[in-house]
Amino acid sequence: MTTVTVLAIIDFDGKPDAPLTRVMNRRLEQFAADLQIYLEKVLSDGSNPGDLVIYLSYNRSYAIRWVIVNDIHEDVQAIVAKKCAKLGYISWKNVDLYKFRNPFPKN
């Protein structure tokens, strides 16, 4: 069985308290949850054991982008790519996770 994790990567450089930002972040989190539920159902047959970790985020044009961040079988990659394309998500080519600041700084 494949363990699926879809994470919404939120850009905290914007104004986190702005109404549009709150709405967009909630929307992204819901999209991540929906994709995770879908992939768990599709991959529940157990033919591809392992973990699948996907990041979802917005680009500057507010298009949703996705990337698989771990090594997974090509069949699973194809399933994810097909579903994301159907949803209108774009492939996230250059993932720079260091650009995101921690919203919870250590005191």
C-alpha positions, 0 to 999 in steps of 0.5 A, a space after each residue: 500500500 502506498 502512503 500518500 501525503 499531499 502538503 500545501 506549501 504556503 508562501 508566508 512572504 505575502 501578507 498572511 492576515 490579508 483576506 485574499 491570502 487567507 482565502 487562497 491558503 484555505 483553498 490550497 489546503 482543501 485542494 491538497 486534502 482532496 488530492 490526497 483522498 483521491 490518490 489514497 483511493 486510487 493507490 489502495 490496491 497495494 501494487 505500488 508499496 512505498 511513500 508518496 509525498 506531493 507539494 502543492 503551492 501557488 505560483 506568482 499568477 496564482 496557478 496551482 503547481 505540484 511536485 513529487 518530492 520523493 522517489 516513487 515508481 513511474 506508474 504512480 508518477 504517471 497517475 499523479 501527473 494525469 490527475 493534476 493535469 486534469 485538475 489544471 495544475 501545472 508541474 512545479 519545475 524548480 522547487 526552492 523550499 529555502 525561499 519559504 520562511 518559517 511562520 513560527 520563529 523560535 523564541 
